Amino acid sequence: MTSPTSKLPVYLLLVAISVGGSLCYDVPKATVKVNSPKGFEVSIPNEPGISLFAFHGKVNEEMDDLSDQTWAADIVSSRNGRWTYRNRNQLLQPGDVLYYWTTARYHGVDYHNYNQKYVVGQGDSQRIDVNGSKGGHQPIVANGHNTINIFVQ
């Protein structure tokens, strides 16, 4: 004869499985933006409940496991409605492939979007238009602050 307390672990396991299955969350699809002359951004939209965004990536070489990456970063706050990883140094050429995976911490639980890839194409770049100006110092504005002044002739 089994005692009521011997059934308790089985009952708790069944409750945990049923609750865990109902708490699914789909990480939003990331947006990739290639910057010119170099750099790129990977972001997801902000949603209530997200407290962290993580990016892991590599260029032109698939990742063999979760520790095989060139870049790994945790973003702990959103800006302008997006959680954004910014890389200001990598030069990406048309045809390059960005292999990556992302994580969103949603209500304290990490959810992942593995095996993502982005192929760099023509027209991806975001360019600063200094050719249309009439000369002088042109500020580059980032997050509402002048960061660099460029002299245009």
N, C-alpha and C positions, 0 to 999 in steps of 0.2 A: 504494500500500500504506500502511495506517495503522499508526502505531506504538502499542505498548501504552500509552504515556503519554498519547496523544491521546484514549483512551477513558476515562481516569481521571475527568475532569470529569463526563462523562455518568453514569458509575457512581456517583459521589458524589451527583449530583443524584437519581438513582433511590433511593438509600439514604435520603437526607434526606426525600424525599416519602413513602416507605413508613413510616419511623419517625415522621414528623410526623403522619401520618394515624392512627397507632395511639395517639397521646398526647392524645386528645380528652378534654375535661373539661366537664361541664355545670355551669354556675354554679347553685347552689341558688336556687329561687324565693324572692324576698324576702318578708318579712312586713312589712306596714305597720300601724302602730298610731297612731291619732289621740289626742292627749292633750287634756285640758280644764284650763283654759279655752283654751289655745292650745299649739301645738307638735305635732310628730309624730316618729315613729321609723321607720326602715327598717332591717331587719336580715336577716342570713342566719345559719344555724347554723355553729358552728365545726367544721372538719374537719381532720384531720391533713394537712399540706401547704399550707394556706392561710396566707399571710404578709401579705396586705393585702386590704382591701375598699374599694371606691370607689363613691360614690353621686353621681349627676348628675340634677338634677330641676328641674321647673318646674310651676306651678299654672295650670290652665285655659287653657293654650296649648301646643300640640304643639311639640316641638323640631325645628327645620329641619335642623340638622346637629349634630355632636358637640360643637361649641363653644357652642351656643345653649342656655344653661341659667341658671337663677337661682342654683342651689346646685351646687357641685362640691366634694367633700371626699374625702380619703383617710383611711381608718381603719387605723391601724398595729398595733392590738392588739385582741384579743377580750376581752370581760368576761362572766362568768357563762355561758359556752358560746355566745356570739353575737358577731358582728361587727355593730356598730350605729352608724348615723348618727343623731344627735339634733339636731333643730331645736327650739329652745325659744321661738321668736318668731312663727312663722307661724300665723295664725288660719285654720283650715279649717272651712268650713260644709258641711252636707249638700248633696250635688250637685256640690261642687268635684271636679275631676279632677286627680290628681297624675300627671303624665307623668314617667317616669324611666328610667334605665338603670343597671345595676350592673356592676362588675368584681370578679372575684376573682383574686388572684395565687396560682396553684397550682403548687407546685414551681418557682417562678421565672418562670412564663409567665402573662401576663395573658389571662383569658378573660372574655367580655362577655355580658350578657343585655340586648339592646337592645329598644327599642319596648315598654316596659312601661307600664301605666297602672293607677291605683287610683281608684275612684270613692268619695268619702266618703259614707257612709250613716248612717242613724239607728243609735244604739247602738254606734258605733265608739269613743267617748270612754272614757278611763280617768280616773275621777274620784276625788278624795281625799274620803273621807266624813268630814266634820267635824260633820255634823248629829247623828250618833248619839252624840257624846261628851257628857260631863257638864260641859263648860266647862274653862277653864284653857288653858295653853299646849300646843299639839299640834305635835310636831316633824314635819317632812317629812323622810323618810329616803331618801337616794339613795346607792347603793353602800355601804350599811352605816354611813353617817355622817349625823348630823343636819345639815341644811343651812339650813333656815329654820324659825323658830318662828312659829306662827299663834296669836293669842289668840282663843278661841272663847267666846262668851257664851251 
